[in-house]
């Protein structure tokens, strides 16, 4: 058996290509190889030797991790440092896994700092952005913690090393939680923090063995770590920083921080004064105008209720709550009662003046959010939910929902369904204009902060009202309350058209309905609302896809939320809809009032909502045939709303009939990849017969009359289904499928000559989809013969399309079967015999000459001729041998008359592509482009038929021998140039400059640069500036010119627009190609730009700079593993240290101001603040961590290497000293909770600048 495994792996490994997808290989390793290795441990050395080449680098990282996991020694191992610094996440993660599995062994290997590599990994990967990497780090970190905690109890010599590591971890977590850290760093550190604390959780495991193991961990922590003060993870400063994270704008950061606080921290950790600060901060955030602050405030209130229940007598209660504007809370026995009363007061204020209430921090939905957190969903006060209390909440919610919905509508608007957008706008305007608060930013053409804060408050209030109503209904305290809860949510769904509100209300009604269906006494209630929706055909609703969007969501949620066995509600809904749609009457469908929503359209949209949901597909399978047949009937309606609804339904039906498209990223090849024909024929016999009959009937129709064209268009939906089916294997085992395929393909041949081009395309795809792989050659031969014998233009076009699709299918399937198989590009293309190809070419030229001389000429079919050229084999491409560019004068003369003909520009454009292929072949063979070729290119570029010029440049992509030629052409272009051609010329030039700079930097273009400077387009056109700057960076020898361009690049590196920063990255890439030749000051400018771009929020920009740095500039500067790129963060950190040293030598602090340019004063004194404006936002570049690294450099110190070691700085608490200098105090809760990030960053920057000075 082991030999079989070896042979299987050897075959698989030998079939791998150089560019193999590592994600797919990762799955192969995880689901096949790992279990195999665990069964056959002795196979590991064999696999290790097999993967000895460069391609095996990826596999060896996996094998080394597996060896560490199952404790097997390998013959030799790579240096783990190489793995840890690799660019690919999975390789770094495997290395981390090795370290975690062998954590105890590290103590014996490196006595000084056994966990150094683990520390470095955690630091360099703290800001990882992928879930895969994050989850992998958490997984192996848990193994690490388990191993070292077990080791303490059996090895006394481990205690000191592990204690130091725990102290480092605590400081590392505090550094990750520092103000200004990015989301990725926060969320990873919180997860690692929770993983470590989970080892001290009691009663967390059901099994006896796991519970016993947990008690051992707790004993170890208490005995060895807490006694030495190495376990600081639950002290006060940790709690303070977690409370700060509860105020974070990211939902998962808030939730995770709050759960850690509630689970692992004691309520007595805070003093009375600190609890008072905490309480004040909670209420302040609860009543903010910003939704993320409100959610933070609600979470803080929930923690407060958990720590300090009002129904328990406490001597500290009065002291905590007395000095506060909300001190009347002492009159209540629970937070929930206080919140409910506060909500009533705030709603009254809103009814008086809604804008004033919001501005004065009474937004209503804040206290409701806190009430939801405290009293519902296992909140600390769920004991208060008595029928009387919930009844009081429901009455408030009904009143609030009616008020907020009326705010969205004018007095004259419809009260049954939602208002139009125009009515909503007028209503909001009225509220703003009649408010006591004056909106100084009011503008009729755009939403002012007043509009935004008002709409935000209304929709968030409606959202939270629906959520609470749903929670009350789920309690099922009485049938009256349950119905009232449903009514509140249904009212919002019917009367509101705000997308966020409707979607949240849909979730609320789904959660409630799911519980009601599973309770016998309430199971009929959701069905009542569903029946009303299905039976309501009075035409009261307006445009289901617009005002009545809530109807569709409501219907869908009511049906899908029934998760009982076999989902009876699904069957009820589908049967009712199909029954109502059965009696199709053209007159009835037409007889709908103008402006009213057609009941037939509504039913079709309802069906579409169900069919599109994969969750209930199993229940819908018996109905799919009837649904599709019904869809076909309504497609024939001449009422647009009904026909559109049926088309929308059909779009959802097709993936259910034939399966989802599996060829992602290959949009051109979009056929023949669905379910098998066998599956379709056996599951849908009636539909199959109907489709065949339709094809048979329509195939007998000829001509182009209106009736004929309508019939042709009617088969499109049938052809779409057929084109998606797969034939694989059906010819071998299934007789019915073979019969169906034979019959249908015979009809499809007739449709290849259909007058409608779309029908021909679909027929060709369907014919290809129904052709087995082993029959492609014979089919192509038959189609070619048909082309040669046919005189019908449409039939020739359809046959050529079929040849093209058959060829694509062959190439695609061959590569799928054997990825390493090299398929000839020209496979299947037509080799024309005799002079047939040449004669077609001359026929077109002759027709053009006749047109020029005003003689009668046959009109060429350019669509057909283009396809003919495209499908011609390279051996018959006469354009490679004939000087066809001599015919440019003919094109010039006929373009005005022929440009209206379909496919003309594609035809001449393809000529441009063929000429580009000819030029490439000349260059590839080592021949120089002579004057004749250059003259031909110039003529094409100057031609009035610009499509040919554009296609020539596009197909060439770049051409280094033509660089000087194309630059001179660019400078000669007049101001009245054709924009598309100019843009393509610039793109071609920039690509050519980039490739030329890689090949050589000996070229000189100073004269052309001067011409570009002086040209009339240079001033007005940014593209010319871009070409000029690229030339300077790639080839100029004048340092002053280079310096000027680099100064410009330095400015645009920090531009707000992504496209501008991408241009900066491309400039830097050019400069790095010749980095070693530049002067020091220009090198320093490039390095500064690189640092900024390496921290850009766009991954593509970071990729360009990181790859260019490692490939061209600093290959010898950094310790690389062979043929591998390094992790971007490691490149950034090491690069940053070098830049800091250079700037310190120049005594320059401008560098710090440049990198922290985004740190500005965030204070504002506006009356109405935009609710979506994060004036305390976190920057992606993490300027805070940048400043930390700058702080490490001590100008007066000598040992720079030690001082700049970030890992060591965390251990020695150097960053803590910096925070204290800035004014951040770990023992002052007020400072931690109220400190604004922008202020903190500004202070920190000033401290570093002062230090550098």
MIDREN-533991 format. One record per residue (C-alpha): x, y, z. Coordinates in steps of 0.5 Angstrom, whole numbers, plus 500, padded with zeros to 3 digits. Example, Ala and Ser with C-alpha at 12.3 -4.5 7.8 and 13.67 -1.06 7.14 Angstrom:
525491516527498514
! end
This chain:
500500500506505502509503495502505492502512495509513493508512486501516486505522489511522484506522478502528481509532483512530476505533473506540476507546472512552474506556475502551479496554483499554491492555493490548490496545492494547499488543499491537496496537501491538507486533505490528502497528503497530511492524513496519508503522512500520519498513517505512513510516517516512514514516507516523510524522508522519501517525500523530502528527497523528492521535493529537492528542486526549487519548486519543492520549496513550497512542499518542503515547508509543509513537510517540515511542519508535518515532521515537527507535528508527528516528531519525525527527524528529517535528513536535513532541514532548510534554515527556518529563517528563510521560511519565516521571511518568505513572501508567501503566507502559507510558507511563513505559517508553516514555519511558525507551525514548526516553531510552535510544535517544537517550542520546548526544544527551542529552549535547549537550542538557544538558551539566551532567547529561545523564543526569539524567532516566534517573537519576530514572527508575531511582530512582522505578521501582526498586521496580516490582512487575510483571514487564512493567515490570521486563523493559522496564527491563532491555531498554532499559537494555541499549540504553542501555549499548550506546549510551554504550559505543559513543559513548566510542570515537568521541567524546572529549567524552563520556568525562567525562559517561559516567564520572560516570554509571557512578559514579552507577550504582555508588552506585545499585546499592549503594543498592538492595542496602542492608540493608532494601531490598525484593525488587523493588528488589533483583531489578531492580538485580541484573538491571541489574547483570548486564546492565551486566557482560555487556558485559565477558564474553568468549567469550559470543557464537557469531557472529564479529560479536557476539564482535568487538563484545563485545571492543570493549566490553571495550576501551572499559571497560578504556581509558576507565573502569577507568583513571579508576576509574569502573568499580567494579562488580567491586571488593571492596565490590560483592562483599561486598554481593552475598555479602550478597544470597546470604543473602536469603530470596528464591530468585531474588535468591540465585541471581542474586547467586551467578551474578554472583559466580561469573561476574565476580569473581575468587577472589583478591578476598577475603583469607585472613581474609575467606575464613575468615569466608565459610567459617564463615558458609556452614556456619552457614547450611547447618545452620540450622533455616530452609530459606531459610538452608540454601539460602543456605548451600549456595550459599555452599559452592558458591561456596567450592568454585568458588573454593577446590577442595580437590583443588588444593594451596594454601598458604592452605587450612590457614589458611582452614580451621584455625580452624573447628569443621568443620576436619576438612574438611582430611582430605578431598580434596573438599567432597562427601566431607566433606558425605557424611560429615557427612550420615552423622553427622547422620543417626545423631544424628537416629536417636538424637533427631531433635528434639535434632539439629535444635535443635543445628543438625544438620538433615541436609537442609542438608548434602544441599542443599550436596552437591546444589549442589556435586556435581550440576547442573554443580557445581564438583565433578561430577568426583567422581561415580564409581560408588563415590561415587554408590553410597555416596550411594544407600545413605545415601538409602535409609537416610534415606528409610526413617527419615524415613518411619517417623517419620511413622508409628506402629508399628501403621500400614500399611507399604505405603502412607502413614499417616493424618493421625491416625497421623502426628500421634501419631507426631510427638507421640511423637518430641517427648515422648521427646526430651531437648529440652523443648517449653515451647510444646506444645499439644494443640490447635495446632502448636507450634514443635517440631511445625513444625520437626520436620515441616519437617525431615522433609519437606525431607529427603525432598524433597532425597533424591528430588532427589539420587536423581533426579540419580544416576539421570540419570547412568545409571552402572549399571542397579542404580543407576538402579533404586535411584534409582527405588525411592527416589522411588517409596517416597516417593510411595507412603508419604508424603502430605505435599503438598510431598514428593509434588509434589517426588517427582513432579518428581524421577521425571519428570526421571529418567523423561524421561532414561530414555525417551530411552536405549534400554537404560533406556526399559523401566524407567519402563514397568515401574513404570507397568504395576504401577500399572495392573495393581494391583487388589488393593484395598491402597490406600486412597482415591486422592484422600487417602492414595494421592495419590502414586499419581496423581502418579506415574502422571501423571509417568511417562506425561507425561515420555515426550517421544519422538516421538508419546509411545508411553507415553501411548498405552499408558496410555490404551489399557490404562485404556480396555480395563480400563474396557470391561467395565462390570459393576454387580455388580463395581463394587459388590463392593468391600470397605468402606474399599478404593479401587475399582480403577474409581475409580482408573482414572478418576482416572488418566484424569482426570490425563492428560486435564487435561494440555494437553501431551499433548492432541494424543495424546489426541484419537483417544481423547477420544470413547471416554473421554467415552462411558466416562465417561457409562457410569460416571456411571450407577453407584450407587457414589458413589466411582465416580460421583464419579470419573467426574464429576471425569473429565468435568470435565476432558473437557468443556474438551477437547471444546468448548474453554476458556472465553474470557470471563474475568471474565464468569461470568454469560455462560458459554455458546456460546463453545467450539469450533464445532458443525462441529468437534464433529460431524465429530470425534466422530460416535459421541458426537454420535449417542449424545447425540442418541439420549439426548436423544430418548429422555429427551424422551419421558419425562414425570412426576416419578417417581424413574425419570423424575427419574433419566433427566432428571438423566442428560441434564445432562452432554449439555446442558452440552457442547451449551451450550458449543458455538459456532454462528458461521459453521456455518449458512453453510458446513456442512450436517452441522452445520446438520442436527444443530443443527436436530434437537437444537434441536427436542428442546431445545424439549421440555426447556424444559418439564422438571420439573427447573429445572437441566435447563431452564436448561441446555436454554435455554443450549444452545438459545441457543448453537445459535442463529446471531446473525442468527437471534436476532430471529426466535427471540425472536419465536417464543419469545415466542409460545410463552410467550403460548400456554403454560399450563405453568408449567415451559414458560413459565419455560424459554421466558423463560430462553431469551429472557433468554439470547438477549438476553444473547447479542445484546448481548454479540456486538454489543459484540464486533463493534463496541465503540463501539456502544451497545446498548439495555439493554432490547433483547429484553425483552418488551413485553406487549400489552394487560393481560397484564402488569398481570393477572399482577401482580394475579393474585399480589395476588389470590392473596395476599388470598385467602390472608389471608382463608383462601380457596382460592387458586392458589399463585403460581410466584415463580420464574416471576413474578420472571423475568417481571418481570425480562424485562419491557420498561420500557415495560410496567413497571406498577410505575413507575405504580402505587403498588405499595408500598401492598401492603406490608401484604399482604406482611406478612401472607403472608410467614410462610406463603409464605417456604417457597415457592421464589423468594418472597424473590427475588420480593419482593426484585425488587419492591424493585429495581423501586422503587429504579429508580423512585426513581432515575428521579425523582431523575434527572429533577430531582424531589424525593422527597415525603413519600409516597415517604419514607413508602413507603421507611420502610415497606419498611425497617421491613417484616418481609420484610427481603429487600425492604428489603435489595434496595431499598438494594442497588439504590439503591447510594447516594442523596444526597437520602436521606442525612439520612433514612437516618441518622435511620433508622439511629439509630432501629434497636433493639438487636434489629435484623436483622444483614443489613439493618443491615449493608446500611444501614450500607454504603448510608449510607457510600456515600452519605456518600462521594458527598455529600462529593464534591458538597458539604460544606455539610451539617450533621449535628452533632445526628445525630453526637451521637445516634450517640455516645449511642446504645446501639449505638454502644458495641458496634457498630464499624459505627456508629462507622464511620458517625459517623467518616465523617460527622465527616470529611466534614461536621463543622465542629468541628476537635476532633471531626475531630482525634479521628477523625484520631488514631484513623485514624492508629492504624489505618493501621498495623494488621496487618489488611488490612481495618482499613487499608482502612477507614483509607484510606476515612477518609482519602479523605473527609478529602482531599475537604475538605483545604483547609478543615482546620486545619494540625495536622489536615492534618499528621495526614492527610499522615502517614497518607497517607505510611504508606498510600502504602507499604502492601503492598496495591495497592488501598489505595495506589490509593485514597490516591494517586488521592484525593491527586491528584484532591482535595488536591494538584492545584495542588501538583504539576506535572501533565500535563493530565488525567493521574494521576502515578506513585504513587512520585513522589507519595510522594517529593514528598509525603514531602519536604513532610511532612519540612519541616513536621515539622522546623519543629515539631521533631517526631521522633514522625513517624519513630517512627510510620513505623518502628513495625514496627522492633522488637527481633527477638531471642528466646531460645526453645529451639525457633524457628519455622522459618517465622518471619523474624525478620530480615524485609524490610518492604514500606514500606522504612523504610530508604529513608524514613530515608535521605530523612529523613537528607538534611534538614539542619536547619542548612542553607538550600538545602533543595531541593538537600539533598533531591534523592535523585538528587544524594545518590546521586552525592555518596555522602551515603547511604554516610555515613549507613550508616557512621554506623550502623556498616555497614562496606563493608570488613568482611565479618563485619559485612556477613554477620552484621548483622541487618536489624532491628538495622541499622534500629533503629540507623539510626532512632536516628541520624536521631532524634538528628540531628533533635533
! end
